[in-house]
């Protein structure tokens, strides 16, 4: 009888242990986790000390072992699938650069504040719900939209060499940093030739414009501070400015009539140099030949909607 009881107990604990094993179908992902040790900086614990993930040395990763990992660097490992990462819920730092990842689900990693996935053919990631997220590096990827509007602490983005990127949302009511805060690597948004729309907070527009100029971004970009009104008639694509560059005479043209609006022009330092009302028209000719050559910010307001474009006077 005693032997039977012992066998049942062993079987019970064996079943519990098996049930805690994480399914990691990508063998390269699993192997790099298994290869972590005290010297190779793949995984670190809560005190930033290098750790072994497979602590019981059974060739598997259990849920309890995943919870001991706070920093994970699994770059250049030929990984195609990150299934299983959702169990590493204590992660604050995750770097998966230079792999073959086309999608990543990090929605469960609510403690994550730093995320890097450079040099991957990724087209989309859902960052919503990651309330601790502060820094992201997605350079050399294939995103069409990056949305950080749901990340209240986010303020540092690296996104250079994203040829498909058209829309960027950083309107999270938190000032973006265009100088590095969490690393020594300069912030870089260069080589994003199809970026046309940025949703930003009103208090960061001037700094954003200065930064875009420093990145040698030359294509027209609409900067809107009211992106929540996506169904409004006056959306970020519904007005144009031409010619741009100009000698100081240009036309602001809207797709619909502005009933009671205003056109304002600011220097990159935020000084207002022009203001004029627009009443019951969709077409307004502006003449500012008396101001200096350079780059300015054109602001168009209609009711509760505000949109911005870069204006060049030559």
Secondary structure as GFF3:
##gff-version 3
##sequence-region A 1 314
A	DSSP	alpha_helix	2	19	.	.	.	ID=ss1
A	DSSP	alpha_helix	27	34	.	.	.	ID=ss2
A	DSSP	beta_strand	43	44	.	.	.	ID=ss3
A	DSSP	alpha_helix	63	66	.	.	.	ID=ss4
A	DSSP	beta_strand	71	73	.	.	.	ID=ss5
A	DSSP	three_ten_helix	85	87	.	.	.	ID=ss6
A	DSSP	beta_strand	93	95	.	.	.	ID=ss7
A	DSSP	beta_strand	114	116	.	.	.	ID=ss8
A	DSSP	beta_strand	135	137	.	.	.	ID=ss9
A	DSSP	beta_strand	145	147	.	.	.	ID=ss10
A	DSSP	beta_strand	156	158	.	.	.	ID=ss11
A	DSSP	beta_strand	167	169	.	.	.	ID=ss12
A	DSSP	beta_strand	197	199	.	.	.	ID=ss13
A	DSSP	three_ten_helix	202	204	.	.	.	ID=ss14
A	DSSP	alpha_helix	205	214	.	.	.	ID=ss15
A	DSSP	beta_strand	222	224	.	.	.	ID=ss16
A	DSSP	beta_strand	239	242	.	.	.	ID=ss17
A	DSSP	beta_strand	249	267	.	.	.	ID=ss18
A	DSSP	beta_strand	272	287	.	.	.	ID=ss19
A	DSSP	beta_strand	294	302	.	.	.	ID=ss20
A	DSSP	beta_strand	305	313	.	.	.	ID=ss21
###
